[in-house]
Amino acid sequence: MRDIAKFSVSELIDLYKNRSLSPVEVVESALKRISNCRDRVNAFVVVDGETALREAHSSEKRWRNKSPLGVLDGIPITVKDLLLTKGLPTLRGSKAINPHQSWDEDAPPVARLREQGAVLLGKTTTSEFGWKGVTESPLTGITHNPWNLGLTPGGSSGGAAVAAALGLGVVHLGTDGGGSSRSPAALTGVFGFKPTFGRVAGYPSAHTGTLFHPGILTRTVTDTALTLNTIARWDKRDWYALPDEKQNYLPKLDRDISGLRIAYSPRLGYADVEPEIAELVKSAVNVFADLGAVVEEVDPGFENPQAIFRTFWQAGAAKLLRGFTPEQQAVIDPGLQAIATEGEKISLADYLSANDAREALGRYMQSFHQTYDLLITPTLPITAFPVGQTSPHSILYPDGRSWSPFTYIFNLTQQPAASVPCGFTKYGLPVAMQIVGAKYSDVLVLQAAKAYENLFPFKMPQEKELGRL
């Protein structure tokens, strides 16, 4: 008996074409899986099965008439609850948002997917306004890791990562303002991609400004490339959107990576990493050397830019909460309130100084990539930790600060970066490496990730982890 949940976009499209499978069957299967495990993992804010099935029937007719709207016609997708979706509320994990208002607009990547006939299953969970690296909020509670239900999937795109890992849809839109797509991808064993800033248009502007990137979470690199083909489009609503190059990433994925110059930095010069993670990432990097890439262990040479990032993040939180009434602010997560309070103390001069430091870091990395095509690091220095905590409380990170030292840097520099699963610990928890490219070199990141995936296909949690789905 075939397991529909394991099919990729490419496989589904081939099955649709030859009528071996219909979008209706696929969507019905996804909705059943969501229903079976929804209470255990809590990955969805809302599921709109009635609309999804109606859209699936329309897609089925188009495939029968050989007139699909695009390559993603009939593909079941989910959208993180920070991105606008027409017809469904976008509550951002917060009780402060009024659900009873006009929801009549799609965010740019959502619009592009719908134009191709993709079928929206529902909205996935997030921390409140994406403020922390675990997926729990006053609105939806705690989201659980499918590899161990007592552990967090990370965040803030944790619902999307869980949905990807369990086959609750095929393509999952997330966001990434400091690692929010890559970190949960690492902790759940799926592929997470943050494109170059502006490659995928974003609207409305996030409170974190130009740190914010739409992200993609899937189970294969090819599925991400097919999605990027669709959503990497200019949109008039995004002032920062890059010109529409209409690049096809798919035929470039399997190019030979021999000769690529790869810098491997196990610590970026300042981060502490669990030994088992360090060994798994190092073994994965050796695979690229075996494939003919020129790999050199080297640190980029910059100091920890956490203070720069914190300035933007705190100021953004202050800006966000200023727009709410006292009654709304009273129901907001106390942790977010505390960050906003710190943000109110940041002067304009301090903010502009942080911006100068950010620009200097970006220039530095542009120079770095004149020597190296790619940079590889661990995605995270730790594995998944217990739910109910906002940080790991580990020996390496006892105060809970800076436990994601590898991801936020590349939001500051706006570079493309991917989290690629590269093994499991002795306790069966996923580990991932991060592949980073120079600004605008998204295709190189995808090529390297695909080269690794060709040898080590990604794995899904077994049914025994959650009971039969």
C-alpha positions as CSV (number, residue, x, y, z in Angstrom):
1,M,0.0,0.0,0.0
2,R,1.5,3.3,-1.0
3,D,2.1,6.0,1.6
4,I,0.8,9.2,0.0
5,A,2.3,11.3,2.7
6,K,5.8,10.4,1.5
7,F,5.4,11.6,-2.1
8,S,7.4,14.7,-3.2
9,V,6.0,17.4,-5.4
10,S,7.6,15.9,-8.5
11,E,6.2,12.5,-7.7
12,L,2.7,13.8,-7.2
13,I,2.8,15.8,-10.4
14,D,3.8,12.7,-12.4
15,L,1.0,10.8,-10.7
16,Y,-1.5,13.5,-11.4
17,K,-0.5,13.6,-15.1
18,N,-1.0,9.9,-15.6
19,R,-4.1,9.8,-13.4
20,S,-2.6,7.3,-11.0
21,L,-3.5,9.6,-8.2
22,S,-5.8,12.6,-7.8
23,P,-5.4,15.9,-5.8
24,V,-8.5,14.9,-4.0
25,E,-7.0,11.7,-2.7
26,V,-3.8,13.5,-1.7
27,V,-5.7,16.3,0.2
28,E,-8.0,13.8,1.9
29,S,-5.0,11.8,3.0
30,A,-3.3,15.0,4.4
31,L,-6.4,16.0,6.2
32,K,-6.8,12.6,7.8
33,R,-3.2,12.6,9.0
34,I,-3.6,16.1,10.4
35,S,-6.8,15.0,12.3
36,N,-5.0,11.9,13.6
37,C,-2.1,13.7,15.2
38,R,-3.3,17.2,15.7
39,D,-3.9,17.0,19.4
40,R,-0.5,15.3,20.0
41,V,1.8,17.7,18.1
42,N,-0.4,20.9,18.0
43,A,1.1,22.1,14.7
44,F,-2.0,23.9,13.3
45,V,-3.9,27.1,14.4
46,V,-6.7,26.4,12.0
47,V,-7.4,23.7,9.3
48,D,-9.9,24.5,6.6
49,G,-10.7,21.1,5.2
50,E,-13.9,22.1,3.5
51,T,-12.2,24.7,1.3
52,A,-9.2,22.5,0.7
53,L,-11.3,19.7,-0.6
54,R,-13.2,22.1,-2.8
55,E,-10.0,23.4,-4.3
56,A,-8.7,19.8,-4.7
57,H,-11.8,18.9,-6.8
58,S,-11.2,21.9,-9.0
59,S,-7.5,20.9,-9.4
60,E,-8.6,17.3,-10.3
61,K,-10.8,18.7,-13.1
62,R,-7.9,20.8,-14.4
63,W,-5.5,17.8,-14.5
64,R,-8.2,15.7,-16.2
65,N,-8.5,18.4,-18.9
66,K,-4.7,18.7,-19.1
67,S,-4.9,22.4,-18.1
68,P,-3.2,22.7,-14.7
69,L,-2.5,26.3,-13.5
70,G,1.1,25.4,-12.8
71,V,3.5,22.8,-11.5
72,L,2.1,23.1,-8.0
73,D,-1.5,22.6,-9.0
74,G,-3.1,20.3,-6.5
75,I,-0.1,20.3,-4.1
76,P,-1.2,20.6,-0.4
77,I,0.5,23.4,1.4
78,T,0.5,25.1,4.8
79,V,1.2,28.7,5.8
80,K,2.7,29.9,9.0
81,D,0.3,32.1,11.0
82,L,2.5,35.2,10.5
83,L,1.7,35.4,6.8
84,L,-1.6,36.8,5.5
85,T,-4.0,34.4,4.0
86,K,-7.2,35.5,2.3
87,G,-10.3,34.0,4.0
88,L,-8.5,32.8,7.1
89,P,-7.4,34.9,10.1
90,T,-3.7,35.6,10.7
91,L,-3.6,35.8,14.5
92,R,0.2,35.7,14.8
93,G,0.0,33.5,17.9
94,S,-1.5,36.3,19.9
95,K,-4.7,37.0,21.8
96,A,-4.1,40.7,21.0
97,I,-5.3,40.2,17.4
98,N,-9.0,40.5,16.7
99,P,-10.0,37.5,14.6
100,H,-13.2,39.2,13.6
101,Q,-12.0,41.4,10.8
102,S,-11.7,41.4,7.0
103,W,-9.1,38.9,6.0
104,D,-9.1,39.7,2.3
105,E,-5.5,39.6,1.2
106,D,-2.7,37.0,0.7
107,A,0.9,37.7,1.5
108,P,3.0,37.6,-1.8
109,P,4.3,34.0,-1.5
110,V,0.8,32.8,-0.6
111,A,-0.7,34.6,-3.5
112,R,1.9,33.1,-5.9
113,L,1.2,29.5,-4.7
114,R,-2.5,30.0,-5.0
115,E,-2.1,31.3,-8.5
116,Q,-0.5,28.0,-9.4
117,G,-3.4,26.0,-7.9
118,A,-1.8,24.9,-4.7
119,V,-4.3,23.8,-2.1
120,L,-4.1,25.5,1.3
121,L,-4.7,23.1,4.2
122,G,-4.4,25.5,7.0
123,K,-2.3,27.8,9.2
124,T,0.6,26.5,11.2
125,T,1.6,27.5,14.8
126,T,4.2,30.1,15.8
127,S,5.4,31.8,18.9
128,E,3.7,35.1,19.5
129,F,4.8,37.4,16.6
130,G,7.7,35.0,16.1
131,W,9.6,36.5,19.1
132,K,11.3,33.3,20.5
133,G,13.0,30.2,19.2
134,V,10.4,27.7,20.5
135,T,6.8,27.3,19.2
136,E,4.5,28.1,22.1
137,S,2.2,31.1,22.4
138,P,-0.6,32.4,24.7
139,L,-3.0,31.6,21.8
140,T,-2.2,28.1,20.8
141,G,-0.1,26.7,23.6
142,I,2.8,24.3,23.0
143,T,3.8,22.6,19.8
144,H,5.7,19.3,20.1
145,N,8.6,17.6,18.3
146,P,7.5,14.5,16.4
147,W,10.7,12.7,17.2
148,N,10.0,13.1,20.9
149,L,6.8,14.6,22.1
150,G,8.4,15.9,25.3
151,L,10.7,18.1,23.3
152,T,10.3,21.3,21.4
153,P,10.5,21.5,17.6
154,G,12.1,24.9,17.9
155,G,10.7,28.0,16.4
156,S,9.2,30.2,15.5
157,S,8.2,28.2,12.4
158,G,7.8,25.1,14.5
159,G,4.3,24.2,13.3
160,A,5.5,24.3,9.7
161,A,8.5,22.1,10.5
162,V,6.4,19.5,12.3
163,A,3.9,19.5,9.4
164,A,6.8,18.9,7.0
165,A,8.3,16.1,9.1
166,L,5.0,14.3,9.4
167,G,3.8,14.7,5.9
168,L,0.9,17.0,6.9
169,G,1.1,18.6,3.4
170,V,4.1,18.9,1.1
171,V,5.2,22.5,1.0
172,H,5.2,24.7,4.1
173,L,5.7,28.4,4.1
174,G,7.5,29.8,7.2
175,T,9.3,33.0,8.1
176,D,12.9,33.6,9.3
177,G,13.8,36.7,11.2
178,G,16.9,35.2,13.0
179,G,16.7,31.5,12.2
180,S,13.0,30.8,12.6
181,S,12.8,28.5,9.6
182,R,16.3,27.0,9.8
183,S,16.3,26.2,13.6
184,P,13.0,24.2,13.6
185,A,14.1,22.5,10.4
186,A,17.2,21.4,12.3
187,L,15.4,20.1,15.3
188,T,12.8,18.2,13.3
189,G,15.0,16.8,10.5
190,V,13.6,18.6,7.5
191,F,15.0,21.0,4.9
192,G,14.7,24.6,5.8
193,F,15.7,27.5,3.4
194,K,16.0,31.2,3.9
195,P,16.5,32.8,0.5
196,T,18.4,36.0,-0.1
197,F,16.6,38.9,1.3
198,G,14.1,40.3,-1.3
199,R,14.2,37.1,-3.4
200,V,10.7,36.3,-2.0
201,A,8.6,39.4,-1.6
202,G,7.2,40.0,1.9
203,Y,4.2,42.1,2.9
204,P,3.2,43.6,5.2
205,S,6.5,44.7,6.6
206,A,7.5,42.9,9.8
207,H,8.2,44.8,13.0
208,T,11.8,43.5,12.7
209,G,12.2,45.2,9.3
210,T,14.8,43.9,7.0
211,L,15.7,41.0,9.2
212,F,12.5,39.3,8.1
213,H,12.6,36.7,5.3
214,P,9.9,34.4,4.1
215,G,11.1,30.8,4.4
216,I,10.4,27.4,2.9
217,L,10.3,24.0,4.8
218,T,10.0,20.8,2.9
219,R,11.3,17.2,3.0
220,T,13.4,17.5,-0.1
221,V,15.6,20.1,-1.7
222,T,13.8,19.6,-5.1
223,D,10.5,20.5,-3.5
224,T,12.0,23.7,-2.2
225,A,13.5,24.6,-5.6
226,L,10.1,24.0,-7.2
227,T,8.5,26.2,-4.6
228,L,11.1,28.9,-5.1
229,N,10.4,28.9,-8.8
230,T,6.9,29.9,-8.0
231,I,7.3,32.4,-5.1
232,A,10.5,34.1,-6.1
233,R,8.6,36.9,-7.9
234,W,8.5,40.7,-7.6
235,D,5.5,42.1,-5.9
236,K,4.6,45.8,-5.9
237,R,3.7,45.7,-2.3
238,D,7.3,45.0,-1.2
239,W,9.6,48.0,-1.5
240,Y,12.6,45.7,-1.1
241,A,11.6,43.0,-3.6
242,L,14.3,42.0,-6.0
243,P,13.6,42.2,-9.8
244,D,11.7,39.3,-11.2
245,E,14.4,37.1,-12.9
246,K,12.0,34.1,-13.4
247,Q,14.9,31.8,-12.8
248,N,14.3,28.0,-13.0
249,Y,16.2,26.5,-10.1
250,L,15.3,22.9,-10.9
251,P,17.7,22.0,-13.8
252,K,20.6,23.5,-11.9
253,L,20.2,21.4,-8.8
254,D,22.2,18.3,-10.0
255,R,25.3,20.2,-11.3
256,D,28.7,18.8,-10.3
257,I,29.9,20.6,-7.2
258,S,33.5,19.5,-7.6
259,G,35.8,22.6,-7.5
260,L,33.5,24.6,-5.2
261,R,35.4,26.4,-2.5
262,I,33.8,25.6,0.8
263,A,34.8,27.1,4.2
264,Y,33.9,24.9,7.1
265,S,33.6,26.8,10.4
266,P,32.7,24.5,13.3
267,R,32.3,27.4,15.8
268,L,32.4,30.7,13.9
269,G,35.3,31.4,16.3
270,Y,33.0,31.9,19.4
271,A,30.2,29.4,19.6
272,D,30.2,26.3,21.8
273,V,28.8,23.1,20.2
274,E,27.8,19.8,21.7
275,P,30.5,17.2,20.8
276,E,28.1,14.8,19.1
277,I,26.7,17.5,16.9
278,A,30.2,18.7,16.0
279,E,31.2,15.2,14.9
280,L,28.1,14.7,12.8
281,V,28.5,18.0,11.0
282,K,32.2,17.4,10.4
283,S,31.4,14.0,8.8
284,A,28.8,15.7,6.6
285,V,31.4,18.3,5.5
286,N,33.8,15.5,4.6
287,V,31.2,14.3,2.1
288,F,31.6,17.5,0.1
289,A,35.4,16.9,0.0
290,D,34.7,13.4,-1.3
291,L,32.5,14.9,-4.0
292,G,35.4,17.0,-5.2
293,A,34.8,20.3,-3.4
294,V,37.8,22.1,-2.0
295,V,37.1,22.2,1.8
296,E,39.1,24.3,4.2
297,E,38.4,24.6,7.9
298,V,38.4,28.3,8.7
299,D,36.5,30.8,10.7
300,P,35.2,33.9,8.8
301,G,36.9,36.2,11.4
302,F,34.2,38.4,12.7
303,E,33.2,38.9,16.3
304,N,29.9,37.7,17.7
305,P,27.3,40.2,16.3
306,Q,24.7,39.3,18.8
307,A,24.6,42.9,20.2
308,I,23.9,44.2,16.7
309,F,21.1,41.8,16.2
310,R,19.6,42.4,19.7
311,T,19.4,46.1,19.0
312,F,17.2,45.6,15.9
313,W,15.1,42.9,17.6
314,Q,14.4,44.9,20.7
315,A,13.7,48.1,18.8
316,G,11.3,46.1,16.6
317,A,9.5,44.7,19.6
318,A,9.1,48.2,21.0
319,K,7.7,49.4,17.7
320,L,5.3,46.5,17.6
321,L,3.8,47.0,21.0
322,R,3.5,50.8,20.6
323,G,0.7,50.0,18.1
324,F,-1.4,48.2,20.7
325,T,-3.8,49.5,23.3
326,P,-3.1,48.9,27.0
327,E,-5.8,46.1,26.9
328,Q,-4.0,44.4,24.0
329,Q,-0.6,44.7,25.6
330,A,-1.9,43.1,28.8
331,V,-2.5,39.8,27.0
332,I,0.9,39.7,25.3
333,D,3.6,37.2,26.3
334,P,5.5,38.7,29.2
335,G,8.8,37.8,27.5
336,L,7.9,39.9,24.5
337,Q,6.8,42.7,26.7
338,A,10.2,42.6,28.5
339,I,12.1,42.8,25.1
340,A,9.9,45.8,24.1
341,T,10.8,47.5,27.3
342,E,14.5,47.1,26.5
343,G,13.8,48.4,23.0
344,E,12.3,51.6,24.3
345,K,15.7,52.4,25.9
346,I,17.5,52.3,22.5
347,S,18.3,55.8,21.2
348,L,18.3,56.8,17.6
349,A,22.0,57.2,17.7
350,D,22.4,53.6,19.0
351,Y,20.1,52.3,16.4
352,L,22.0,54.0,13.6
353,S,25.3,52.8,15.0
354,A,24.0,49.2,15.0
355,N,23.0,49.7,11.3
356,D,26.5,50.9,10.5
357,A,27.9,47.8,12.2
358,R,25.5,45.6,10.3
359,E,26.6,47.1,7.0
360,A,30.2,46.5,7.9
361,L,29.4,42.9,8.6
362,G,27.7,42.5,5.3
363,R,30.6,44.0,3.5
364,Y,33.0,41.7,5.4
365,M,31.0,38.7,4.3
366,Q,30.9,39.9,0.7
367,S,34.7,40.0,0.8
368,F,34.8,36.6,2.5
369,H,32.9,35.0,-0.4
370,Q,35.4,36.3,-2.9
371,T,37.6,33.5,-1.6
372,Y,34.9,30.9,-0.6
373,D,31.8,30.0,-2.6
374,L,30.0,28.5,0.5
375,L,30.3,28.5,4.3
376,I,29.2,25.5,6.3
377,T,28.5,25.6,10.1
378,P,26.2,23.6,12.4
379,T,22.7,25.0,12.2
380,L,22.3,24.8,16.0
381,P,24.8,23.9,18.7
382,I,22.3,21.8,20.7
383,T,19.6,19.3,20.0
384,A,15.9,19.6,20.9
385,F,15.2,20.4,24.6
386,P,12.1,20.0,26.8
387,V,8.9,21.8,26.0
388,G,7.9,24.5,28.4
389,Q,11.4,26.1,28.2
390,T,12.3,29.1,26.1
391,S,16.0,27.9,26.0
392,P,17.9,24.7,26.5
393,H,19.3,25.3,30.0
394,S,22.2,23.2,28.9
395,I,25.8,23.0,30.3
396,L,26.9,24.9,27.2
397,Y,24.2,27.5,27.5
398,P,23.2,27.6,31.1
399,D,21.7,31.2,31.1
400,G,19.6,30.4,28.0
401,R,21.1,33.2,25.9
402,S,22.7,32.9,22.5
403,W,21.7,29.2,22.0
404,S,21.3,29.8,18.3
405,P,24.6,31.5,17.5
406,F,24.9,30.3,13.9
407,T,21.6,31.5,12.3
408,Y,20.9,35.2,13.0
409,I,24.1,36.5,11.5
410,F,22.8,35.7,8.0
411,N,19.6,37.6,8.6
412,L,21.8,40.6,9.4
413,T,23.8,40.0,6.2
414,Q,20.7,39.0,4.1
415,Q,22.5,35.9,2.7
416,P,20.8,32.7,1.5
417,A,21.2,29.9,4.0
418,A,19.8,26.4,4.4
419,S,19.5,23.9,7.2
420,V,20.3,20.4,5.9
421,P,19.7,17.3,8.1
422,C,22.9,15.4,8.5
423,G,22.3,12.6,11.0
424,F,20.9,11.6,14.4
425,T,22.3,11.5,17.9
426,K,22.6,8.4,19.9
427,Y,19.2,9.4,21.3
428,G,17.6,9.5,17.9
429,L,17.4,13.3,17.6
430,P,18.0,15.1,14.3
431,V,21.2,17.2,13.7
432,A,21.7,19.6,10.9
433,M,24.4,21.6,9.1
434,Q,23.9,25.1,7.8
435,I,25.0,25.9,4.2
436,V,25.4,29.6,3.6
437,G,26.1,31.3,0.2
438,A,27.0,34.8,-0.8
439,K,24.2,37.2,-1.3
440,Y,22.1,36.3,-4.4
441,S,23.8,32.8,-4.8
442,D,20.7,30.9,-3.7
443,V,21.3,28.3,-6.4
444,L,24.7,27.4,-5.1
445,V,23.2,26.7,-1.6
446,L,20.5,24.5,-3.2
447,Q,23.1,22.6,-5.3
448,A,25.3,21.8,-2.4
449,A,22.3,20.7,-0.3
450,K,21.0,18.5,-3.2
451,A,24.4,16.9,-3.6
452,Y,24.4,15.8,0.0
453,E,20.7,14.7,-0.1
454,N,21.5,12.5,-3.1
455,L,23.7,10.4,-0.9
456,F,21.8,10.8,2.4
457,P,18.0,11.2,1.8
458,F,16.1,12.8,4.6
459,K,14.1,10.6,6.9
460,M,10.6,11.0,8.4
461,P,9.6,10.0,11.9
462,Q,8.3,6.5,12.1
463,E,4.7,5.8,12.9
464,K,5.7,4.3,16.3
465,E,6.8,7.8,17.3
466,L,3.2,9.0,17.3
467,G,1.1,5.9,17.0
468,R,-0.3,4.9,13.6
469,L,-1.2,7.8,11.4
